[in-house]
């Protein structure tokens, strides 16, 4: 059975059984009808996924893996902050008339800094360091730039990806691991989406760095279930759990900037029915 299902069910159960509520407090999000969107939340959730064991897609419902990859490419490969460069419509409500979401996400990845050995944006520096200095403890991207927050149409949720290389006993190639830091997460709408996104990013970066993809550690400061999502979550976590799908990448791609969603290979993804019409707090 999918270990990602087990982690998701345990996390949701813990939030529902032991979480604290924001009901009655001053909260920013509201429902479409203007009602405040309260949550049940847990602070400081940490989940670990070992990509050497299985790909962490839940089977309780389907996660759109190609769309996950497309959004990752939009941010880290295309370095775009314009929704016209994204094939899904996830970010449309935050875009202006030109399609821009302001100085957010891909805009931050594409910002160039000067180093002693040249000028690099965030992703190019990650790729260079993994080639030339893989055991550095300084390999990361950070999307949360305080000086630009006022010009972002939304603040980044998953904002800090830290890469760490280990040499496992008996392995000829190093292992690339990632720590993903997230300030806030709508568990129903985004949890497995974010997990799968960054698992795919880890796999891509590991492949082009001639490494094995290892652990994805996901740290969430505020993991919450919205009040109107509670019955949906209860039904979702009661579903049967199936075997995890097999997910791989086209092994011929050796340049991070050559990946497309056609290079994602998904086999044997069986899952429960999709959850439709999830209300989204804005």
C-alpha positions as CSV (number, residue, x, y, z in Angstrom):
1,X,0.0,0.0,0.0
2,X,1.1,3.6,-0.6
3,X,3.2,5.0,2.3
4,X,2.1,8.5,1.2
5,X,-1.5,7.4,1.9
6,X,-0.5,6.3,5.4
7,X,1.3,9.6,6.1
8,X,-1.6,11.7,4.7
9,X,-4.2,9.8,6.8
10,X,-2.1,10.0,10.0
11,X,-1.5,13.7,9.5
12,X,-5.2,14.5,8.8
13,X,-6.3,12.4,11.8
14,X,-3.8,14.2,14.0
15,X,-5.0,17.6,12.9
16,X,-8.7,16.7,13.4
17,X,-8.1,15.0,16.8
18,X,-5.5,17.3,18.3
19,X,-5.5,20.5,16.3
20,X,-6.4,23.9,17.5
21,X,-9.1,26.1,15.9
22,X,-9.0,29.6,14.6
23,X,-12.8,30.0,14.9
24,X,-13.6,33.5,16.3
25,X,-10.2,34.9,15.6
26,X,-9.3,37.5,13.0
27,X,-8.4,35.6,9.9
28,X,-7.5,36.8,6.4
29,X,-9.1,34.1,4.2
30,X,-12.9,34.2,3.4
31,X,-15.2,32.0,1.5
32,X,-16.8,33.2,-1.7
33,X,-20.0,34.2,0.3
34,X,-17.9,36.5,2.5
35,X,-17.9,34.1,5.5
36,X,-14.6,33.9,7.4
37,X,-12.7,30.7,6.5
38,X,-11.7,29.2,9.9
39,X,-9.3,26.2,10.2
40,X,-8.3,23.4,12.4
41,X,-4.5,23.4,12.4
42,X,-1.3,21.8,13.7
43,X,1.9,23.7,14.1
44,X,5.2,22.2,12.9
45,X,4.3,19.1,10.9
46,X,7.2,17.2,9.5
47,X,6.7,14.3,7.0
48,X,9.4,12.2,5.3
49,X,9.2,10.5,1.9
50,X,11.9,8.2,0.6
51,X,11.9,8.2,-3.2
52,X,14.1,5.1,-3.2
53,X,11.2,3.2,-1.8
54,X,8.3,4.6,-3.8
55,X,6.9,7.8,-5.4
56,X,4.8,9.6,-2.8
57,X,1.5,10.0,-4.7
58,X,-1.6,9.3,-2.6
59,X,-4.1,6.8,-4.0
60,X,-7.1,8.0,-2.0
61,X,-7.7,10.2,-5.0
62,X,-5.7,11.1,-8.0
63,X,-3.0,13.8,-8.0
64,X,-2.5,15.3,-11.4
65,X,1.2,14.5,-11.8
66,X,1.8,16.0,-15.2
67,X,0.2,19.3,-14.0
68,X,2.4,19.1,-10.8
69,X,5.4,18.9,-13.0
70,X,4.3,21.7,-15.3
71,X,4.0,24.0,-12.4
72,X,7.4,23.1,-11.1
73,X,8.8,23.8,-14.6
74,X,7.0,27.1,-14.7
75,X,8.7,28.2,-11.5
76,X,12.2,26.6,-11.6
77,X,12.8,26.1,-15.3
78,X,10.8,28.8,-17.1
79,X,11.3,31.1,-14.1
80,X,8.0,32.7,-14.9
81,X,5.6,34.8,-12.9
82,X,3.0,34.9,-15.7
83,X,0.1,32.5,-15.8
84,X,0.0,32.5,-19.6
85,X,3.2,30.4,-19.4
86,X,1.4,27.8,-17.2
87,X,-0.9,25.2,-18.8
88,X,-3.3,24.9,-15.8
89,X,-5.4,27.8,-14.4
90,X,-4.5,27.4,-10.7
91,X,-3.0,30.9,-10.4
92,X,-5.4,32.8,-12.6
93,X,-7.4,34.5,-9.8
94,X,-4.1,36.1,-8.5
95,X,-3.0,37.4,-11.9
96,X,-3.5,40.9,-13.2
97,X,-4.8,41.8,-16.7
98,X,-1.4,40.9,-18.2
99,X,-1.2,37.5,-16.5
100,X,1.4,38.5,-14.0
101,X,1.4,37.5,-10.3
102,X,3.9,40.1,-9.4
103,X,7.4,39.5,-8.0
104,X,6.5,36.0,-6.9
105,X,7.6,32.4,-7.5
106,X,9.5,32.1,-10.8
107,X,10.4,35.8,-10.7
108,X,12.4,35.1,-7.5
109,X,14.1,32.1,-8.9
110,X,15.3,34.1,-11.9
111,X,16.9,36.9,-9.9
112,X,20.6,37.0,-10.6
113,X,23.2,37.5,-7.9
114,X,26.9,38.2,-8.3
115,X,29.4,35.6,-7.0
116,X,33.2,35.5,-7.2
117,X,33.0,33.1,-10.1
118,X,30.2,34.8,-12.0
119,X,26.6,35.8,-12.1
120,X,23.9,33.2,-11.5
121,X,20.2,33.0,-10.7
122,X,19.0,30.7,-7.9
123,X,18.4,27.6,-10.0
124,X,21.5,27.9,-12.0
125,X,23.5,28.3,-8.8
126,X,22.0,25.1,-7.4
127,X,22.8,23.1,-10.5
128,X,26.4,24.5,-10.6
129,X,27.0,23.8,-6.9
130,X,25.7,20.2,-7.2
131,X,28.1,19.6,-10.1
132,X,31.2,21.3,-8.6
133,X,30.7,21.4,-4.8
134,X,28.0,18.9,-4.0
135,X,28.7,18.5,-0.3
136,X,28.2,22.2,0.4
137,X,25.6,22.9,3.0
138,X,24.5,26.1,1.2
139,X,22.7,24.7,-1.8
140,X,19.1,26.1,-1.8
141,X,16.5,28.3,-3.3
142,X,14.4,30.8,-1.3
143,X,11.3,32.5,-2.7
144,X,10.4,34.6,0.3
145,X,12.1,37.9,-0.3
146,X,10.9,40.4,2.3
147,X,11.8,43.5,0.2
148,X,9.5,42.2,-2.7
149,X,6.5,41.0,-0.7
150,X,4.5,44.2,-1.3
151,X,4.8,43.6,-5.0
152,X,3.7,39.9,-4.9
153,X,0.0,39.2,-5.6
154,X,0.3,36.3,-3.2
155,X,3.0,35.3,-0.7
156,X,4.8,32.0,-1.4
157,X,3.6,29.1,0.6
158,X,6.3,26.4,-0.2
159,X,9.2,28.8,-0.4
160,X,12.5,27.1,0.6
161,X,14.1,24.1,-1.0
162,X,17.3,23.0,0.6
163,X,19.4,20.3,-1.2
164,X,21.7,18.0,0.7
165,X,24.0,15.3,-0.7
166,X,24.9,12.1,1.1
167,X,27.1,9.1,0.1
168,X,25.2,6.0,1.1
169,X,27.2,2.8,1.9
170,X,27.5,0.5,-1.0
171,X,26.1,3.1,-3.5
172,X,28.4,4.2,-6.4
173,X,26.5,7.4,-6.9
174,X,25.8,10.1,-4.3
175,X,22.2,10.5,-3.0
176,X,20.5,13.9,-3.4
177,X,18.0,14.8,-0.7
178,X,15.7,17.8,-0.2
179,X,14.2,19.7,2.7
180,X,11.1,21.6,1.7
181,X,10.0,24.4,4.1
182,X,6.4,25.6,3.8
183,X,4.9,28.4,5.9
184,X,1.3,27.4,5.4
185,X,-0.7,24.7,3.7
186,X,-4.3,24.0,2.9
187,X,-4.1,20.2,3.5
188,X,-7.0,19.1,1.3
189,X,-6.3,21.3,-1.7
190,X,-2.5,21.3,-1.7
191,X,-0.8,18.7,0.4
192,X,-0.1,15.9,-2.0
193,X,0.2,18.4,-4.9
194,X,3.1,20.0,-3.2
195,X,4.7,16.7,-2.1
196,X,4.5,15.4,-5.7
197,X,5.8,18.6,-7.2
198,X,8.9,18.7,-5.1
199,X,9.5,15.0,-5.4
200,X,9.5,15.5,-9.2
201,X,11.8,18.5,-8.9
202,X,14.2,16.4,-6.7
203,X,14.1,13.6,-9.3
204,X,14.9,16.0,-12.1
205,X,17.8,17.7,-10.3
206,X,19.2,14.4,-9.1
207,X,19.1,12.9,-12.7
208,X,21.0,15.8,-14.3
209,X,23.5,15.9,-11.4
210,X,24.2,12.1,-11.9
211,X,22.8,11.3,-8.4
212,X,20.1,9.1,-6.9
213,X,17.0,10.8,-5.6
214,X,16.7,10.1,-1.9
215,X,14.6,11.6,0.8
216,X,12.1,14.5,0.6
217,X,11.5,16.0,4.0
218,X,8.5,18.3,4.1
219,X,8.2,20.8,7.0
220,X,4.9,22.7,7.3
221,X,4.7,25.5,9.9
222,X,0.9,25.8,9.7
223,X,-0.8,22.6,8.4
224,X,-4.6,23.3,8.4
225,X,-7.9,21.9,7.3
226,X,-10.6,24.5,6.6
227,X,-13.9,24.2,8.4
228,X,-15.8,23.4,5.2
229,X,-13.3,20.8,4.2
230,X,-13.7,18.7,7.4
231,X,-16.4,16.3,6.1
232,X,-14.6,16.0,2.8
233,X,-11.4,15.0,4.6
234,X,-13.2,12.5,6.9
235,X,-14.6,10.8,3.8
236,X,-11.3,10.9,2.0
237,X,-9.2,9.3,4.7
238,X,-11.8,6.5,5.1
239,X,-11.2,5.2,1.6
240,X,-9.2,2.1,0.7
241,X,-5.5,2.5,0.2
242,X,-3.9,1.1,-2.9
243,X,-0.3,0.5,-4.2
244,X,1.8,3.5,-5.1
245,X,2.3,4.2,-8.8
246,X,5.7,3.8,-10.4
247,X,7.0,7.2,-11.5
248,X,10.2,7.8,-13.4
249,X,11.8,10.2,-15.9
250,X,13.1,9.9,-19.4
251,X,16.7,8.8,-18.7
252,X,17.9,10.4,-21.8
253,X,17.5,13.9,-20.4
254,X,20.7,15.2,-18.9
255,X,20.0,19.0,-19.0
256,X,17.5,20.4,-16.5
257,X,16.3,22.9,-19.0
258,X,15.4,20.2,-21.6
259,X,12.7,18.5,-19.4
260,X,9.1,18.6,-20.5
261,X,6.0,17.0,-19.0
262,X,6.4,14.3,-21.8
263,X,9.5,13.1,-19.9
264,X,7.4,12.1,-16.9
265,X,6.5,8.4,-17.0
266,X,3.6,7.3,-14.8
267,X,2.7,3.6,-14.6
268,X,0.1,1.7,-12.6
269,X,-1.6,4.7,-11.0
270,X,-4.8,3.3,-9.5
271,X,-6.8,5.5,-7.1
272,X,-10.1,6.4,-5.6
273,X,-12.6,8.8,-7.3
274,X,-11.6,12.4,-7.6
275,X,-13.0,14.9,-5.1
276,X,-15.0,17.5,-7.1
277,X,-16.0,21.1,-6.3
278,X,-13.7,21.7,-3.3
279,X,-14.5,25.2,-1.9
280,X,-11.3,27.3,-1.9
281,X,-10.8,30.1,0.6
282,X,-9.4,33.3,-0.8
